[in-house]
């Protein structure tokens, strides 16, 4: 009965308010009418993601976009007085599940039907998608664990914005998380021991990246997805090209660069930087609106400390990288342009006042 109550409690969570300035998140939930009703519960983030994705532009929609999107999560001392103890033994796992909040949704309402980017405007039910705009803006992502250092875990294959509040971290366990054939439900209990043995055998066949299983040792599964999930397949990916200038500019970036503006924080070499840019752009990170209304406009994104300028050719399904410069230099240019515009406007006002 306790388990049933917990499931009712967990599955009926409804988002009430988000207070990022106070570093906690309040939810309202209720149980069945005959049970005691709870008004609210507070979730306190266990930490925050540190990644190079400062903006939504070109943030991967899924962790599989690139294995080079590195980042870290530091466990907060507001949760544990000795947070490093909470990560003990986690390094023995290759992958972890990360439960987080979509804290930059920007709108307080959700829709029952949404348009996934790959469907070109067609709509499907919200809960058949990975849309971040949900009644409870909770996200789930799988990341490869690179290392654990004290109170911090270092990850790759991340699709999180910098500063994302982290709700929980759980290890990926093949024998629990890899879907198995459940047709023989009635005999599941009696066959539990032999099934566990088979599953443990399957887990031992994880490859060096931890992302594939030896199909010969995995019990048969009944996994299915609708065709529109892979609609277009490889035809939806783009050819990514670099101008010679862009390639020369990328080679100036490295973790050991003397100029801090060119010093990579997450990527390990110019070659990785080029590969990361290519991975992200190949999946066409533009929104549906941008594809429909801004085809002729330049597209900008930030990869590590690099500001990348590109353009897309819809006809030949190509993306070309035109320029790569330090993000800090680009910000300085923007500020200088703003100041110039302000000075020009001020000069025009002064001229009008002289005439009057």
Helices and strands as residue ranges (DSSP letters): H 2-11, E 13-19, G 20-22, E 24-29, E 41-43, E 47-51, G 63-65, E 71-75, G 83-87, G 90-92, E 95-101, E 113-114, G 117-119, E 124-125, G 126-128, E 138-149, E 152-156, E 165-171, H 174-177, G 185-187, H 192-203, G 227-230, G 233-236, E 239-242, H 244-250, G 260-262, H 270-282, H 288-293, E 299-303, E 306-313, E 318-326, H 327-355
